[in-house]
Amino acid sequence: MRRAAAAAGLLASLAWADIPPSDSEGCRGAKAGAKCKTDRQQPGTCVKSTCTQNDYSDGPPPKQVTVECLVCAGSPTDAGAKK
């Protein structure tokens, strides 16, 4: 029973690691300057930013690392815009 609970906990924690940063999906596979859509489906441009992600290279628990990424920056009135 303990093994099943431990396995379920591990799978749940791994699922969270797969959640992409806000406004980054529109820039997947794109280059800086490309046109994109924000998470709110507003037009924007892919810009360089920094994102945090879980790093499991030293095993669990993961540590948070900051990496360079692209995010879709919408108009200044878009509340989800990243600069």
Residue pairs with C-beta under 8 A, 6 or more apart in sequence:
10 60
13 60
16 54
17 53
17 54
17 56
17 62
20 28
21 51
21 52
21 53
21 69
21 71
22 39
22 71
22 80
22 82
23 38
23 39
23 44
23 71
23 72
23 73
23 74
23 80
23 81
23 82
24 51
24 69
24 70
24 71
24 72
25 39
25 72
26 36
26 37
26 38
26 39
26 44
26 46
26 72
27 34
27 36
27 46
27 69
27 70
27 71
27 72
30 36
30 46
30 70
31 46
31 70
32 46
32 47
32 48
32 70
33 45
33 46
33 47
34 45
34 46
35 43
35 44
35 45
35 46
36 43
36 44
36 45
36 46
36 72
37 43
37 44
37 72
38 44
38 72
38 73
38 74
38 78
38 80
38 81
39 72
39 80
40 74
40 78
40 79
40 80
42 74
42 75
42 78
42 80
43 74
43 75
44 72
44 73
44 74
44 75
44 78
44 81
45 72
45 73
46 70
46 71
46 72
46 73
47 70
47 71
47 72
47 73
47 82
47 83
48 68
48 69
48 70
49 68
49 69
49 70
49 71
49 82
50 66
50 67
50 68
50 69
51 66
51 67
51 68
51 69
51 71
52 64
52 65
52 66
52 67
53 64
53 65
53 67
54 62
54 63
54 64
54 65
55 62
55 63
55 64
55 65
56 62
71 82
73 81
73 82
73 83
74 80
74 81
75 81
